[in-house]
Amino acid sequence: MNKRIYALFTLIKVVCDATVIYFSFLFAYWVRFTSGIMAAPKGVPSVDIYTRVLPVVVLIFLGACKWAGLYEVHPVVHSEDDFINVFKGVFVATIFTISATFLYREYSYSRLVLVFAFFINLFALYLFRCLLRVLRVRFFTPFSRDAGVLIIGEAKAKESLERNLLRHGDFDVYFTPEIDIEEISGIAENNRVEEIVMTDPAAPKKKILELISFCEDNDIEFKMVPDMIELKMGEMNIDSYFGVPVLKLKHPLFEPSNYYFKRSYDILFSFIFLVLAAPFLILVSLLIYIDNPGPVFYYHRRRGYRGRDFNFYKFRSMVIDADKKLKSLMKHNERGEQAFKIRKDPRITRVGRFIRNFSIDEIPQLFNVLKGDMSLVGPRPQVLWEAEGYDEEAKRRLSILPGITGLWQVSGRSDLSYREMIRLDLYYLENWTPGFDIKILLKTLPVVLLRKGAC
């Protein structure tokens, strides 16, 4: 199931949860005050007193549900796990709401209404998820076929995991003894596999990286059963999966809600900056043309999200035939491996050197951001010949949108080696948060002004 379907399900969940929470509180009010089940010695308060604060309460509950993981992508979910997550979200939201009522002095809300609402929300939200699971199987899968789980490996955990999965009966379970991407691709395509569980941690690292790349490219969730050393490290994200501990591969930006949140502020900030900077950009364009007549903008084919190629925009900082002169300069490459960089590139014009020193030439990439080719923050998009030389580890950079700036740009820019750049990009991918993006953007300005690592 692709990201659009998951995003649709997330939206359905949020809207329906908000509706369920709203009416659960109204039902709790009815049980306490107007049903006749309980006496109201202090009188019946107007329902308007409660409906006025319900929008805030609904937002509190939705936030708690998000914290509890109820809007994360879990194609294969144990019903008991679902109930536990609902309980965590409703419990935290109820505690927070009760605490808020103690601080609110204008009116004393009934604690019994909140207690009743806790139980009503708990069971209503859980039953809704059970219903949604049935609807997903019936209408959003190929003619009601169950989700598939593929187990790879010969480890003892495989037998326990397979037995537990089959006991629940909600999934089709498939098995292959080793990592063979061609075979796995066939199984996944023909059987709608939505999760792959690797039970042999001793498999070759290269093969595991190939499998991870395959899962990322095909929107398949990857889990791995750890060995004893990994369990003792205490730094792994251990998850319980049908009675078997697994290491869960889940990058934050693969979550649809995070992806679309990041896209929204990418678009907003890019549009505002382009509008405000328009006079300055016109001046830069004139200087470029006067210094070296020709096109003001330069575009080059780059490799981006999931290996898709796109036109990468910049202000032209080199002479017109710069690409034709590249081959003759390769022997002077100072970075080596799969990237090209020399400090005193003779192809750069006078104005070009100035705008490069202050990264002004990068500003037109905001149009790439608006088009959806790039993000404000992310791994640097690579020219095609560099990307062709990627190993499996480096290919993981292509699993998210490339960025105008990124972690390695604020950590040394061209002073870094190729391998250091890769490691920093992968660290960003695995540890993304909105705050991390803001931190990188704030660090970018002094790095640009001080021209640290620029060439």
N, C-alpha and C positions, 0 to 999 in steps of 0.2 A: 504494500500500500504506500503510495507516494506522499510527499510532504503536504500536498494540497488537500488530500483526503484527511490526513491527520490534523491539519489546521482547521478543516471544516468540523471535525469531531471535537476539537478543543473549543471552538466557538459554540457549538451546540451544547457542550458540557457547561460552559460558563453561563450562557443565557438560561439554560434550564435550571442550573444550580441556583442562580439568582432568583428565579421564579419560585422554586421549591422553598428556598430560605424565607422569602417574603411571606408566602402563604402559610408556612409552618408557624411563623410568629403570630399571624392572625388567628390561626387555628388554636394556638396555645392561649391567646387572649380569650377566645371563645370558651375554651374548656374552663378557664379560671373564673371568668366573670359572667358569662351569659348562658352557659349550657344548663345551669341549675344543678350541676353535680356538686358544686362547692358553694358554701355561703360566702357573701361579700359584706362583712359587717361594716366596713368603712365606705360602702357604696360602690357603684360601678363607674369607673373612670371612662371618660370619652375615648373611643377608639382612635380619635384624631391625635391624641397625645402620643400614642404608640406609632401610628403611621408616619408622623412627622420625622421620627428618628430612624425609621426602618431603612431608608436608603443608606445611611451611615453604617448601620448594623450589617446590612447585606454586603457592603464593601469589606467590612472587617472579616466576615465569614469567608468571602471569596479569597481574600489575602491569606487567611489561614489554610484554606484548601490548597492554594498554590504552594504554600510552604510545605504542606504534607505530601506533595507530589501527585495530587489528584489530576493535574493537567499535563503531566508528563506523558511521553509516548511510550506506552507499554502494550505492544500488539498481543503478547501472551501474558495474561495476568491470572494468578491464583485468586479465586474469589475471597479466600481468607485474607490475603494481602490487601485486597480492595477494602474490606471491612475495617482492617486495622488502620489504613490510611484515612478513611472517612472518620473513624473515631478520633484519630489524632487531630485532624483539622477542626472538627466540631467542638472537641474538648477545649482546645486552645482558644478558639474564637469565643466560646461561652465564658471561659475564665476572664478573658480580656474584656468582654462586654459587661460582665458582672462588676469587674473592677472599675470600669468607666462609670457605671451607675452610682457607685459610692462617691465618686468625685463630682458628679452632677448634682447641684444643689437646688435647681429650680423645681424638680419634681422627683418624688420617690417612686421608682418603677417597681412593680411586683417581682420579687425574686422567684416566686412560683411560676410566673410566665416564662422566665428564662430557663428554669429547670425543665418545664414541660417542652419548651422549644428545643432544648438539648436532645431529648429523646425522640421528638418528632423529626427533627433534622437528621439525626443519626440514621434512623431507619428509612426515612424518605430518600435521602441522598444515596444510601446504599442500594435500595430497591431500584432507584432510577438508573444506577450504574449496571445493575443486573439486566434491566430492560434494554439499555443501550448496547450491552454486549450481545444480546440476542438479535437486536436490529442490525448491528454491524455484521454479524455472521449471515443474516438473511438477505440483506440488501446491499452491503458494501463489499462483498466477496463474490467470487464467481459461483453464483447459484448455490449459496449456502455451504460451500466447502469450508471446513475448519482451517484455522491457521496452522502452518507447519513449523515444526522445530527440527532442525538438523543437528545431530550429535556427531562430533568428529573425534576419533581416538579410540584406544583400546584400554584406557585406564579403568580401574575398579569403579570409579565414580560414575562411569558411563552406565553400568548396570543399574545402580541405585537411581540415577536420574531418569533413565528410560522407564523404569518400573513406576516411579512416582508420577511421571507425566501421563503414562497410559492409564494409571489408576483414576485420574481425574477425568479422562475421556473427552476433554474439550479440544484436544489438539491431535494432529497427525504427526507422528514421530518418525523421523528418517535417520539413517545411520550410514556413515562411511568411515572406514578405519584410518584413513590418512588424508592429508591436505592435497587434493588434486583439484585445482581451480576449475578445470574444464568439466570434470564430473560434478563438482559442487554447483557450478553454474547451471548445468542441466537439471539437477535435482531441484534447485531453487526456482527455476523458471517454470518447470512442469508441475510443481506441487505447492506453489505459493508459500514458500518458506519465509517466515518473518523474523525468526531468531536462529542464530547459529551458536552452539555451545561447544567450545573446544575443551575436551577432557584430558588431553595429553600435553601438559606444560613442558614436556621434554622435547617437543617437536622443534625442528630447526627454526631459528629466529627469522630467517629470510622467508620461510614458508608462512609463518604466522603473520608477518607483515603483509605478505601478498593477500592472505585471507582477510586481514583487517581492511585493506584497501578495497577488496571486492565487496565487503559488507557496506563500507561507506558509500561506494559508487552505486549500490543497489538498494539503499535505504533498509538494510537488514541489520537488526540489532545484534551485536557480538558480545558474548560472555565467555569467560575462560575459568575453568576450575584451577585454583592455585595449588602449587605444591607446598610442602610443609615450611620451606624456607620463606616463601612469600607470605604465608600466614603469620610467621613469627616477626616479620619486618615491622608490622604495625602501621605501615604507611600506605597500604593498599586500600582501595575502596571495596570492601567485602560486602557482598549481598547474599541473602539467602534465597535459593532458587529451588523450590520443590524438594527441600530437604538436603540440598547439596550446596556448600559454600562456593560462590563463584566470584571472579573478578569481573566487574561490569565495565565495559568500554562505553562510556557515554560522554561525549564532548558537549559542553553547554550549548554551543551554536548549532548542534543538530536538533535541538528542541525547537519545534516550529514557532512557539510563542517568543522565544529569545531571538530567533532569526528575524521575525517580522518586526519585533521591537527595535532591533539594531537597524533594520532597513528604514524604519520610520524616522529615526533621528538622523540617519545618513542623509535622507532626502531633505529633511527640514533644514539642517545646518548648511548643506551644500547650496540650497536655493537662496537662503538668506545671505550667505557670504558672496555669492556671485552677483546678487543685486547690489549689495553695498560696495563691492570692489569694482564695479563696471567701469567707472572713469579711469581708475588705475590700470585696468587691463587694456583699455584702449590706448593709453600712453605707452605701455610696454609693447604693444603690437606695432605702433609707429616707429619706435626705436629699433626694433628688430628689422623692420623693412628698410629703414634708412641705412643701417649698418651693413646689411647683406640682402639686397633686393631678392624677393622670392616669397613663397608662401610663409605666412606668419606662424601657422600651426604645423605641427609635424605629427604624423601618426604612424604607428608601427604595430605589426601583429604581435600580440602577446598571448600567452596561455594563462587562462584563469580558472574559474570555478568548474570543478569536475572535468578539467581538460578541454573546456570550450575556448576557442580562440576568438579574440576580439581586437578591434582597433583601439590602440592605447594613445590618448591625446597628450601632447605637451606643447609648450611654446618652442619654436625651433631655436636651438642654441648652437647648431652646427651649420657648416656650409651645405649647399644644396645636394651635392653628390656624396654625402658622408657615408652612406651605406656601401657604396661601391669601393670606398677606400678601407673598409673594415678588414678585409682579408689580408691586406699588406701590413696591417698593424698587429695582427694576432700574435706575432712573435714577441711583441713588447708587453703582452698581457701580464699584469702584476698580481692579479688575484688567483689565476690558475683554476684548475678543476673545471666546473661547469659555469663559470661567470667571467665576463670580460670587463676590465677596468684598467685604465692607465691614467696617471695623474696629470700629465701634460699632453693631453690629446690634441694634436695639431688641427683637427677638424673643427674645433670649437671657435666661434667668432668672439669678438670683443664683448659685445652685449651679451652673447651667450654665456661667457664665463661669469659675468656679473650675476645674471639671473640664476645660473646654476649654483653659485656660491650661497645664495639666499633662498634656493629652492623655489624661486618664482616660476621657473619653467614647469613646475609640477601642477600649478593651479588649474590648467584646463582639464586635469583628470577629474575635477568635480563634475564635469559633464558625463564622464564614465560612471560616476557614482549615481547621478540622476537616471542614467540609462539602465542601471542594474548590473553593469559589468564589474564594478568595484565597490568597495566600502571605504569609509574614511580611515579605518584602522584594519590592518590585516597583513598577511605575507605579501611581499613585493611580487607583482606579476612578472613572469620571466619571458624573455624572448624565446622563440620557438626552438632554436638550436640548443639553448641551455636546458630547456625543459625536456628535450628528447634524451638527454643524458641522465635524467633523474633515476636514482635507485628507489626501492620501495619505500624507504623512510622519507626521502625528499618528496615523493609523490603525494604524501599526506598533506602537504601544503595546499594542494589543489582541492581539498575537501571543503574549503570555505572561500568566500569572496576575497580576492586580493585587495590590498589597501594602499592608499596614498602614503600613509606612514605606518610604522609598525614598531615592534619591540626592538628589532636590531637597528633600526634607524636612530633610535634614541639611546643606543648602547654602544655606539662607536662608528656607525655608518660604514664608510668604505675602509675603515681600519680593521674591520673584522674579517676573519677567514670565511671561506664558503661554508665549512662545516659549522662554525659558530653561528652563522646566519640561519642555517637550517635548524639547529637546536633551539634558537630563540623563537623562531616562527612556530615550531611544534609546541614549545612551552606556552606560547600565547593561545594556540588552538585548544590546548587541554585545560587551560586555566582562565578562560574568558569570563569576564563579568562586565556589566556596564561601567562600573567604577574603574576597571582596568583600562578600558578604552579612554575614559576621561583622563586618567593619569598619563597615558601615552601621549594624548593630544596636548596636555599641558606641558609635558617635557619636550615636545617637538619644537615649540617656539624658541626657547633658549638655545637648543641645539642648532637650529637654523641660523639664529642671529649671531652665535659665536662661531658658526661655520665649522663645527667640530666634525672631522672626518670627511668634509666635502672635498670634491676634486673636480 
